[in-house]
Amino acid sequence: MIAMFDGKYAFLSNFYPSPFTVDGITYPTVENWFQAWKCKDPVQFKAIATAKTPGEAKRIGRHCALRPDWERIKTSVMYDGLKHKFSDPTLKQMLLDTGDEELVEGNTWHDNTWGNCVCPKCTDIQGRNMLGIILMDIRKELRYGYGAATAGTKTSDNDKKTSEPTFKLSYK
């Protein structure tokens, strides 16, 4: 098990420098991407997307007015950002090189949604580890092809996985 995204495995963190460009906007990290997509205000969106550090993006994102559909789309937004990140050949190989290890975003900042907090206050709480699960899904897709995992796909009427995203990101 890879229990924390630091040291040799820091590249798994959303704070890891991994610039990618979508629709003319370059996002320095997945954190910038994720925090920007929370905002309903296009000015805040752009400020967060292009913030110089992921910490700055997160700080601004904590105070933005949320999109009305945020709770419904946030997992797909994370999935899409990670897909962009791991389209980089070097990062893709690094993710594949984790083999079949369970990926757990262990943390001490009480994030039991995207990770699993290991601080004394959270010892009785099992985190959902959504970030780790999405990373393992993407790793499987990179290894075996799209549709090999479940994140970001929808099930058709006959329960076969399709390659259609669950939604189309749009900021219009």
C-alpha positions in Angstrom: 0.0 0.0 0.0 1.1 3.5 -0.8 -0.3 5.3 2.3 0.7 8.9 1.7 1.4 11.0 -1.4 4.8 12.4 -0.4 8.4 11.7 -1.1 8.8 9.2 -3.9 5.0 9.3 -4.4 4.5 13.1 -4.3 3.5 13.0 -8.0 0.2 11.4 -6.9 -0.8 14.6 -5.0 -3.0 17.2 -6.6 -0.5 19.8 -5.5 2.3 18.2 -7.7 3.3 20.5 -10.6 1.7 18.9 -13.7 0.6 21.7 -16.1 -2.0 20.9 -18.7 -4.0 23.1 -21.0 -7.7 22.8 -21.7 -9.7 25.3 -23.8 -6.8 27.8 -23.8 -6.4 27.8 -20.0 -3.2 26.3 -18.5 -3.8 24.7 -15.1 -0.5 24.4 -13.2 -1.9 21.5 -11.1 -5.0 19.4 -10.7 -5.7 21.4 -7.5 -6.0 24.5 -9.6 -8.3 22.6 -12.0 -10.5 21.2 -9.3 -10.8 24.5 -7.3 -11.5 26.5 -10.4 -14.4 24.3 -11.5 -16.1 24.9 -8.1 -16.8 28.5 -8.9 -19.9 29.9 -10.6 -18.1 33.3 -11.2 -16.0 33.3 -14.3 -13.6 35.9 -12.9 -12.9 33.7 -9.8 -12.6 30.7 -12.1 -9.8 32.3 -14.1 -8.0 33.6 -10.9 -8.0 30.1 -9.4 -7.2 28.3 -12.6 -4.1 30.4 -13.1 -3.1 30.9 -9.4 0.7 30.6 -9.0 0.5 27.8 -6.4 -2.0 25.1 -5.6 -2.2 26.4 -2.0 -3.3 29.8 -3.4 -5.8 28.1 -5.6 -7.2 26.2 -2.7 -7.4 29.3 -0.5 -9.3 31.2 -3.1 -11.5 28.2 -3.9 -12.6 28.0 -0.2 -14.2 31.4 -0.6 -15.8 31.3 -4.0 -19.5 31.0 -4.6 -20.1 27.4 -5.6 -21.7 26.3 -8.8 -25.2 25.0 -8.1 -24.3 21.6 -9.6 -21.0 21.2 -7.7 -22.0 18.3 -5.4 -23.3 16.4 -8.5 -20.2 17.0 -10.7 -17.2 17.2 -8.3 -16.1 13.6 -8.6 -16.2 13.8 -12.4 -14.3 17.1 -12.3 -11.6 15.4 -10.2 -11.5 12.4 -12.6 -11.2 14.6 -15.7 -8.4 16.7 -14.1 -6.5 13.5 -13.2 -7.0 12.2 -16.7 -5.4 15.3 -18.1 -2.5 15.1 -15.6 -1.7 11.5 -16.4 -1.8 12.0 -20.1 1.7 13.3 -19.6 3.9 10.3 -20.7 6.3 10.6 -17.7 3.5 10.9 -15.1 1.6 8.1 -16.8 4.6 5.8 -16.5 5.1 6.8 -12.9 1.5 5.9 -12.1 1.8 2.6 -13.9 5.0 1.9 -12.0 2.9 1.8 -8.8 1.8 -1.7 -10.0 -1.2 -3.0 -8.1 -0.5 -1.1 -4.9 -3.5 0.3 -3.1 -3.3 4.1 -3.3 -4.4 5.9 -0.2 -4.2 9.7 0.1 -3.2 9.7 3.8 -3.3 13.1 5.4 -3.4 15.0 8.6 -5.7 17.8 7.6 -9.0 16.0 8.2 -9.8 15.2 4.6 -11.8 12.0 4.9 -13.6 12.5 1.6 -10.8 12.5 -0.9 -8.3 10.8 1.4 -8.0 9.2 4.8 -6.9 11.4 7.7 -4.5 9.7 10.1 -4.4 12.3 12.8 -5.4 11.4 16.4 -8.8 13.1 16.1 -9.7 10.9 13.1 -8.6 7.5 14.4 -12.1 6.2 14.5 -13.0 7.5 11.0 -12.4 5.5 7.8 -11.8 8.0 5.0 -13.6 7.4 1.7 -10.2 7.9 -0.2 -12.0 9.0 -3.4 -8.7 10.5 -4.8 -7.0 7.1 -4.3 -9.8 5.2 -5.9 -9.9 7.5 -8.9 -6.1 7.2 -9.3 -6.4 3.4 -9.2 -9.2 3.5 -11.8 -7.1 5.7 -14.1 -4.2 3.4 -13.6 -6.3 0.4 -14.6 -7.6 2.3 -17.7 -4.1 3.2 -18.7 -3.1 -0.4 -18.4 -6.1 -2.1 -19.9 -8.0 0.6 -21.8 -10.9 3.0 -21.2 -13.8 1.3 -19.6 -11.7 -1.0 -17.5 -12.6 1.0 -14.5 -15.8 2.7 -13.3 -14.9 6.4 -12.6 -16.2 8.9 -15.1 -18.3 6.4 -17.1 -22.0 5.7 -17.2 -23.8 2.4 -17.4 -26.1 1.9 -20.3 -29.4 0.1 -20.1 -27.8 -3.3 -20.5 -25.2 -2.7 -17.8 -22.3 -2.5 -20.2 -19.8 0.3 -19.6 -19.8 3.0 -22.2 -16.9 5.4 -22.9 -19.1 8.5 -22.5 -18.3 10.9 -19.7 -21.0 11.3 -17.2 -21.2 15.0 -18.1 -19.5 17.6 -20.4 -17.6 20.3 -18.6 -18.7 23.7 -19.7 -18.3 27.1 -18.2 -20.8 28.9 -20.4 
